[in-house]
């Protein structure tokens, strides 16, 4: 009895058309150049094929911990002053920024100080009292771990925003599984590694600080410390300046600033050039967010006539007199190139990094090397596929045509799905395609050998095909499921190229299940339908 196959054949042609659209879309012409452009628009090339920059970055999470405890110290001092209690919050060991020690506590009010600290900081810090009227706050391990993890996540988000502003297509920015607190950055098509590194690394700490000492600065750090009696208070910092603004002698100066900024980091929204003034200095206009503007307005309203320092990175760029309340914008004057202003604008729009970043691995892949990789990979894939198809035709005769058609459709489905999901094709991904071809052949060999076995037992073509597929089905599913699980693990824990391999392999395996079991079966059934009674199956 002949089988009705019209519905199944329609499904196969439907899948074929859908996948061809996934590969080519709608080409703008019929020439080879137009077709190639259509393919590259749908299937993106990875770093190793297109060329570009590869970086592994170390996030210095200690910076974020330092910033957090600096804020805690400022809050502690404010709380103690509000409660009229004596005490000085300091960090004893730079290598352990998570620990804060309160010294100078009045012996008669030690319990009050501890209770005050417990009320405000016990959720984040463990408190221990010393015999010398001191209290030590140590950040809880769970809070410390969460802060470090959050720092890496924020760094990834910020870097991703900056890379997107550069217009890089299909970047890879993700945690690097081979190191602690490390980030993998892969930027296809990028050749200027130095600029990318500078933009990614830049903490862009454009901040406004209150000046605690001489507004004109000091000639050296020793002079600044001498003005303080030799000891730097924990709530103040020393920064070098570019001798601009109020200082005009062209010499480097040291400024004494309050540690906590008035506004900084994500309080800034943008920066832009405002032209060159009469003295030949390039001006930069910065704009604050609404929340930052409110903070700035509150401070400048209360400190009219005072001085503030504009800090970029770790240097004082400008010292300004507060002539009146300022709400949401200001200006910096200095020797800036257009590139510096553009980069500053970019980093301010995308926000400051939560911690500094150190490159621990850098390399670039040239476009010519990528083109050679594509050529060699395609040659390997085509040669492998042609060799497999020739073997199937030679060994399985007429049924080899069945296997070859299934292999071609397998490849079309694989590339079509990659086009739809926007997957990136890498050199290991091409290896995944070749491996998929091998898995497809393996499935066909299992089915064909089972059909041969059934024919040797004396069964007719229809029964042999039926029993061959029925017996081979479980084995095929078992081998594919185990391989898919392995590929899924590679995708979850691997880096860019490994993920490319896993992606193509998983898609190819699912496609192979469809082609080897469904498509191949339909072709066999159609062939059997057209056979005369007693005619043997060519296998």
N, C-alpha and C positions, 0 to 999 in steps of 0.2 A: 504493500500500500504506500502510495506516494505521500510525502509530508507536505503540508502547506507552509511555505517559507516566505511568502510575500511580506508579512509583517516584520519578520526578523531581518530580511534584506533591507527593508525601509529603515529600520533602526541603524543598521550598519552604515548605510549611505548618509543618514542624518548625522551620525557621530563624525563621519569623515568630513562632511561639509562644515560642521561646527568647528572642528579642529583645524581645518585649512584656513578658516577665517581667523582663528586664534594665532596662526603663524603669520599670515600675510596681511590680515585686515583687508582694506580696499586699496590696492596699489594705485599710485598716481599715473602709471603707465604700464606698458607691456614689456619694456626692455629689461635687461638683466640688472642695470643700475637701479631702476625703479623698484624692482622686486627685492633687491638686496637692501635698499633703504627701508622698505616696508617690513622686512624681517627684523632688521636691527631696531626699528621703533617698537616692535612688539616683544622681542626677546633681547634683554639687556645683557651686555657682556661684563664679566667681572674684572677685578683688578688685574689678574694675571693674563687676561686676554686683551683688554683695552689699554693697559698701562695705567700708571697712577702712583699714588703715595700710600705707603703702609707704615703705620706708627703703633707702637705699644707705649702707653703712658702710665706712669705711676702717680696715683693721687696721694698727695701728702696729707693724709687725714688728720695728722697732728695739728695742722693749721686750723681746721674746723673746731677741734677740741679746744685749742687755745682761744679762738674767738668766742666760743661758748662760755668758757670759764672767765674770760675778760668781762663779758656781759654780766656774769654771775657776781664777780668782784664789785662791779659798779653798783649792782642792785644791793649787794650786802652793805656797802658803804652808805648807800642812801637809806636803807632800812635802819641801820644803826644810828645815823644822824637824826632820822625822824623820831626814833625811840629815845634819843638822847643817851645813847650808850657808847662807851669807849670801845675801840677795837680797830685793828688795821688788817685788811685782807690782803694776803700776798700769795704768790706761787713760789715755793721753795726750789723746786727742781724743774728746769726747762724740759727735761726728758720725760717728766710726768705731769703734763699740763692739766690732767684731770683732777689733781689734788690742790686744794686751797687751804691755807692755814690762817686762822684769825689770831693775831697776837695783840698785846697791849690791853688785854681785858682787865677791867677793874675787878679785883678779887671778890669784892662784895656784891658784884652784879653778874658774876659768871653764869649763874643759873638763868638769869633773865636773858642774857645774850644767847645762851643755848636754846632756850624756849623760843626766842624770836627767830633764830635760824631754823629751828625745827618746823615752825609754822609755815615758813616760806620755801624751804629747800629740801624737806625730808623726802619728797616724792622723787627727786632726782639725785640726791646725794646721801651717802651714809655719814653720819656725824659721830665723831669720837672726841672725848674731852681729854686734855693732857693735864698732868700734875702741875704744870707751870702756868696755869690759867690760860690755856690755849684751846682752841677748838679746830679740829681738822675735818674738812669736808672732802670726801672722795666720791667722785661720780660713780653711780652704781654700774656694775658690769653690763647689765641689760641695756641701760640708757647709753652707755659708751658704745656698745656694739651697734645699737640702733642708729646712733649719731654717725658713726663711721660708714655704715651701709647707706644711710640717707645722703651722706656727702658724695659717695660714688654715684648714686642715682642722679643727684642734682648736677654733678659734673657731666654725666652722659647727656642729660637733657640740654644743658647749656651748650655743650660742644655740638650737639645735633642742631640746635637753633643756629649757631654760628656757621656751620657747614652749609645748612640750607640757604642762609643769606648769601653764601658764595656761589650758589647755583650749581652745586655738584649733584649729579644725578646718581641715584642708587648707591649712596654711601653706606658703609657698614660701621656702626658705632655701638659697641656692646661691651659688657664685662668680659675681661680676658680670663678664661678659666685656668690658665697655667700659672697665675700669680695672684697674690693677695692685694686687693684694692687697685687693680690695674684695668685699663680700658684699651680695647682694640679699636683702631680707627683705620679704615680702608677707604680711599677716595679715588675711584676710577676717573681717569682722564685728567688728573691734576699733575702738573709738572713743577710748579713753583713750591717746592717743599718748604723753603725758608719762610715764606709768607704764611703758609698754612700753619706751620709750627708756631709762629709768633702770635697769630690770631687765636689758635686753640689754647696756647699756654697763657696768654695774657689774662691776668686776674682783673685787669682794668679797674683797679680800686681807685676810682675817682671819688674822693671823699672831701668833705669840708670839716675841718677840726677847729676847735677853739684854741687860740694861742695862750699858753700858760706863762710864758716868759717874755723876753724882749721881742717886740714885734719886728725888729730889724735883724734878729737872729744873733748868733754868737760865732766867733771866728773858728772855734773848735769845740769838740765834745767836752774836753777838759774844762774849758771856760764855762760852758753851760752847766756842767756838774758843780763847778765851784760856786756858781750863783745859788745853788741849792744846798750848799753845805757839804757837797761830796756824795750825796745819796739821791738817786732818782726815785721819786714817789711811784708806787705801783700803778697809779691811775694816770701817769704821764709817760710820754715817749719822746725820744730824740730822733729827728729826721733831718737829712741834709736837703738844702734847697738850691734852686737854680739861679738865685740872686736876681729875681725879677720882682715886679710889683713895687713895693715900698723900697726894696733894696736895689741900688743901681750902680754898685761899684764893680760889677763883673766878677766878683769872687764867690766861691762856694761858702755857704753859711749853714750853721746848724740851728734848727728851730726846736723849741720846747713846746710840745703840744699836749693837749688832753688826749688820753688814749682812745676813748670812745668818740666816734665821729658824730657830728651833728646830723649830717645826712651822708649816705654812701650806698654802694652796691646797687640793690634793686630799687632804691629811691630815685635813681636816674632813669629817664625815659629815652633820651636821645642827645646827640651832640652834632653840631653842624658848623661849617666854616662861615665866618662873617666878614671875610675880606682882610686886607692888609691896611694897617693904620699908618700915620705919618712917620712913625719911627721904624717902619719896615717889619713890624711884628704881625704874625698871623693870629687872628682872633678865633676863638672857639666858643660858641654859644651852647650851653647845656640846659636841658629842660628836665624838670623834676616831675615825678608822678603826683597825683592828687594828695596821697598820704605823705609823701616826702615834702611836698610844698607846704602842707600844714605844719609839719615839724619845723621846717626852715623858717616859716613865718613866725611861729611861736618863739623860736630862739632869737632871731634878729630883732623882733619887737622888744625883747627884754634886754638886749645888749647893744643898743644904738650907741655908737661911739667906740665900741670895742673892735678887736681885730680877729680875723679868722684866716686860716690857711687853706688853700685849695691844694690837695695832695693827689698826685697821679702816680699810681704804683707805690713806690716807697720814697718819693721825692716831693718836696714842696714846690709847686709850680708858680704859686702866686700868693701874695699876702694882701688882703683887702681890708679897708676900713668899712665898718657897717654904718652907713650914713642914714639908713632908714629901714623899715620892715621890707623884706624880700620874700616873695611867695613861691614862685615856681620856675624861675629861670635866672641864669647868671652868665658871666663871661670869664674866659681865661685868655690871657695874652702870652704869647711865647713864639719860639721858633719852631713851627710845625710845618711839615710837608703836607701836600694834599693827601698822600697815601696814609700818613699818620692820622689825619683827621677822619678819613674814610674808615680806617680800621677802628679808631676810637668810637665813631658813631655806631659801627656794626656791633662792637662788644658791649656798648651801653644799651643798645636796643635789645640785645639777647640776654642781658643780665650778667652780673659778675660771677665768676667761678667761686664755689664755696671754699675751695682750698687750692693751693698751688699745685702745678702738674709738672712732672719731670719726664722727658722722653727717655725711655730705656732701650728702645729699638726703633730705627728708622731705615727705610729703604724706598727706592723708587723703581718702578718697572717701566722701561721705555716702551713707547708705542710700537716701535719696530719689533721688539722682542715679543710683545703681545700679538702682533700680526703673524710672526713666525709660529707662535704657539697655536693660534687658530688654524693656520695652514696645516701644521703637522697633526693637530688633533683631528681635523676634518679628514685628512688623508688616512689616518689610522682608523677612524670610524667607518669610512667608506670602504677601505680595503678589507677590514674585518667583516663588514656586512656582506660584501660581494663574495668573500671566501666562504662564509657560512651558507649563503644562498646557493653557491655552486655545489657545495658538499651535499646539501639537502636534495638538490635536483639529481645529483649523481647516485646517492645512496637510496633515496626513497622514490625515485623515478617520478611518475605523474603526481603522486602525493606531495612531492617536494615543492610543486607550484603552490599548493595549499599553504605550506609552511612559509614560503617566501612572501606570499600575499599578506599573511598574518604579521610577519616581521615588519613589512613596510608600513602597514596600518598601525602597528605598535609604535613605530618611530613618529608617525604623523600625530598620533594621540599625545605622545609624550611632549613634543614640541608645541602642540596646540595648547595644552594645559599650562605649560610654562609661559606662553604668551598671555594667557588670560589672567594668571595670578601674578604676573610681573616678576617671575623668578629670574635670578641672575645666573647666567651660564658661565661657569668657571672651567678651568682646565681639568680639575678633578670631576667637574660635572660632565665633561665629555667622556671621562673614564667611566662615569656612572651610566652614560648612554651605551657605551660599548658593553659594559657588564649586563645591562638590561637585554641587549641583543643575545648575549650568551644564555641568560635565564630563559628568554623566549625559545631559543633552540632546545634547551633542556626540556621545557614543557612539551614541545612538539615531539621530541624523541621518546619521552615517556608514553605519550598517547599513541604514536605510530607503532612502537614496539608491542604495546598491548593489543593493538588491532592486528598486527602480524601474528601474535600468539593465538588470538581467537580464530584467525583464518586457518592456521595450522591445525586447529582442533576441528576443522571441517565446517565452520559456520560461514554463512553467506555474507556478502558485503554489508548489507543493512544491519544484520545482527552483530557482525564483527565491529562495526563502527559504534553501535550502541553500547556493547559491552566494553570496548576499548576505552571509551570516554568515561563510562561509569566506574571502572576500576582505577583509572589514572587520576580521577578527580581529587580524591582525598590526599594523595601524595603531592599533587601540584599545590593544593591549598596549604598543606603543611609546610612545604619548602618556602612558599612565598610569605606566609605569616611570620615565620622565624626570621627571615631576612628583613622584612618590614620593621619588626621590633628592633633589630640591630641598627637599622638605618635611622629609626626614630631616636634612639639613644645618641647616635652620632650627631643628629640635628640639634638635640637639646644641649649637649655639652661641647660640641665642636665649635671651631671658629669659622670665619667666612668661607674659605675654600672647602673645608670639610662639610659645612652645611650645604654648599652647592652640590657636592657629591651625593649627600644623603637625599636632597630634594629630588634630583633627577632619578635616583635609584627608586625611591618610593613611588613617584609618579609612574615610572616605567614598569614597576612590578604590578601596580593596579591595572595599567594598560595591558600588560601581558596576560593577566587573568581574563580580561575581556576578549582579547584576540585569540589566545590559545584555546580557550574553552568554548566561547560563544561563536566567534567569527569562524574559526577553523571547523567547528561542528556544522555550521550552516553550509560552508563550502562542501564538506563531505556529503551532507544530506542532499544538497543540490546535485552533486555528481552521481550519487546513488540513484536519485530519482530519474536520471536520464540514461541509466544503464539498462541494457537488455537482460532478460532472464538468463542466468548462467554466465554472464560476462564477469570476468574477474576484476578485482580492484587493483589498480597499479600502485603497489606499495612494497 
